Amino acid sequence: MTEPLIELKGISKSFGNNKVLDDIDLTIYQGEALGIIGPSGTGKSTILRVIAGLIAPDAGEIYIQGIRREGLIEDGADPLGIGMVFQQAALFDSLTVEENVGFLLYQSSKLPRARIHELVEEKLEMVGLPGIGDRYPAELSGGMRKRVSFARAIMSNPEHPEEGPEVVLYDEPTAGLDPIASTVIEDLIRQLQSTQGACGSYAIVTHQDSTIRRTADRIILLYQGKVQWQGTVSEIDSTDNALIRQFMSGRVSGPIQVVG
């Protein structure tokens, strides 16, 4: 493969006495769709937040296009943009859809409002929601809120195109959705990967079988703070690894300990 866009080396992270990441190595390559799976509480969302620069690891190194990151995202600009879609969409309830999607542009750019409106409509069109900019999050379905959060994650400032997201991190984007709404989101994730002006590389945390199979190319399984298995989606059903077989089948018995 080519040089990684993002590379984590020896990443560890604890919260109190709970060590959720233990000497993790992880790479994301240009054009890759990386799936991160594993039981609840095994550090999947934590590793996304480390990649995004929202929390700092206790140990290890993070390289963005070969350049070592020092500190958090607000401490210095990365050489490539990283967008994040949170599990609950994380929209501002008091703001309209347009204000949510264009939030960073309204806050930190010198673009006129009319231009920001055009850019917001462009992103809403990409996620299949044209003309809803005047609505509020409470007026939208769960699937629509997820798509609005996608539009916000891929928004970029044309004054500084180098800051636009080249990698998007999805934290359980189909959680809480019915099977049909999940399919819409899964299709959209793949569509955005190949859309001009969106984002060509991503990492996705998910528990759902259909989302794993339809949105990921390469898979890593996290358990007990470590990468226990990695391979392609096509290898899921043929591997002899007991952890991945138990996880994908949903069996209670096996090496993965059932909590509670």
N, C-alpha and C positions, 0 to 999 in steps of 0.2 A: 504494500500500500504506500501511498504518498505520505509526506510529513503530516503528522496529526494537526488538526486545528486546535484541539484542546488535549492536554495530557496531564493526568494526575499521577504523581509518584509517591508512594508510601504515605497516603493520606490517612490520618487517624483523627477521630473526634469523639469526645466523651461529654455527656451531660451528667454532672455529679459523678456517681459511681457506675453509671451505665455507659459502657464503651460501645457506641453504635457503629463506628467505622474503625477498622483495625488493619492498618498498613495496606490500604487499597491502591491498586494501580488501575487506571482507566484511560482509554483514549477515544476521541471522537474524530473521525476523518471527514474530509470534504465530501459532500454528497451522501453521507451515511445516515441511516435511520437506526439508531441504537435503542434497543429495548432494555430497561432495567426492571427486573422482576424479583420477587421473593416474598416471604411472609410479612405480615404487618409488623412494624416496629424494628425492621432490620436496616434502617438507615437510607432507604431509597430517596425519600424527599430531602433528607439531610445532604446527600451527595449532590443533588441538584442545586441546593442553596450554596454549597461550597463552590460548585462550578460557576454559578451566577455571581459569586463574590458578595453574597448577602451575609454569610457567616464565615469565620476564619477557622481553618483546621487547627488542631493542637500540634500536629506534626505533619511533615510532608511538603511537597512542592507542587505548584500549579504552573503550567506553561500554556500560554495562549499564543499560538503561531510561533512557538519556539522561544518566546520571551517570558521569563519568569515573572509572575504576578507578585507584587509586594502589597500586603494589606488587603482591604476590601475594595469593592467597586468604586466607592466614593473617594478613595485615596488616590486614584489615578486611572486614566483611560486605558482600556485594553486595546490591543491592535485590531480586534474585530468586535463587532457588536454581538451581544448575547441577550435574547429576549426570553421572558419566562411567562408561562401560562399556569396560574395557580389552580389548585384543585377546586376551589369554590368560586372561581372566576375573579373574585376580589375586585369587583367594580364598586365605584363610589355611588351609593344609593341616592345621594342628593344631587348628583350630576346627570345630565342627559347622556344618551349613548354617544352623541358627537363630542361632548365635553370629556367623556371617559376615554374614547379612542384617541382624541387629539390632546390629551392632558399634558404630555411633556412639551408639545409644541406650543400650547397656550402658555405654559409656565416659563419656558426657557428659550423660545425662539423669537426672532424679530419678524416673523412672517405675518402678513395681514390676515385678519380673521377670514376673509373671503378665500384666501389661498389654503388656509388650514381646513376650511369646510370642504374644498375640493379634494384635498388629500384624504380626509376622513371618508368621504363618499367613495373614493377609489378603493380604500381598504375594505369598507363595508361591502362593496360590490364583489371583491375577491372572496369574501366569506359567505356570499349568497344572501346578504341582508341589505340591499339598497333601500334608501329612503326611510330608514327608521331612526335617523339621527336625533329627532326631537322627542323620542320616547325615553322613559326612565327604566332602569333595570327591573323595577317591580312589575312593569308591564310586559315583561318578556318571559318566555318559557325557559326552563333550565338549559335546554340545548341552544337556544338563542343567546343566552348570557355567555355560554361557553364560546360561541362563535364571535361575539363582541370582544371577548378577552383575547381571542386569536388576532383580531384586527388591531387591537392595541399593541400586542406583542410584536407585530411586524411593521408597525408605524416607524417611519424614519424621517429625518429632517433633510429636505433637498439642499439646504444650505451647507450641510455636513454629511454628504452621502457615505463617507467612510465610517460613520458611526452607526449606520443602519445594521440591523441584526443579520448576521450570517448563520447563527446557530439559534434555534429555539428549543427551550426546555419545557416539556409538557409534564405536569404533575397530575397524574390520573385524570386525563381530560374527559373520560367517559364515565367516571364514577357517578352513581346516582341517576343515570339516564336509562330509559327503556331501550330494548334492543334496536328499535328502528332509529331512535335519536342517536344511539351509539354508532350505528352504521353511517349516518350522515356525518358525524364528527370524524370517524375513521377515514372516510372518503375525502373529507376536507383536508385532513392532515397530509395525506398523500398528494392531493391536488396542489396544495400550497408549496410542497417540496419542489414541484416542477413549474411553478408560476413565476414569471419574470417580475422582479420587484418584491418577492416574498422572501422565502428562505429555503436554501437547498439542503441544509443539514440539521438534524435534530436528535435529541435524546428524549425518550418517553418512559415515564414510570407508570406501570399499570398492573392490575391484577386480572383483568378480564381476558379470557381466552381469545375471543374474537379480535380484540384490540391488539394483543400480542401478535397474532398471526397476520393481521391485515396492515399493521403500521410499522412493523420492525423488520429489519434485515438481519441484524446481528443481535444476540441476546446475551446479557450477563445475569446470573442469579446471585443475589446477595443473601447470605444467611450467617448469623452470628458474627456480623461485622466484616466478613470477608467475601471475596468473589469465589464462589464454590464451583461454578460451571460457566463456560461461555462457548457459544457456537452459533451457527446460523439457525434461522427458524425451521428450515427443512430438517435439521438434525434433532429437533425436540423429540420427535416420535421414535427415533431410532437409537438414541443414546442409552447407555447402560447406567448412567449416573442416577443413583437412587433418589437424590434430592430433587432433581428436575422432574423425574417421573412421578414422585409423590405430589409435588406442587401442581403439575399440570393435570393430574388425575383428580386432585382434591381428596385423596385418601387420608383418613385420620392416622392410620398406622404407617410408620416409617421413621426415617432418621430426623425429620423435622418435628420438633416437639410442639404439641398443641398447647397453647397458653389458655388457662381457664377451663 
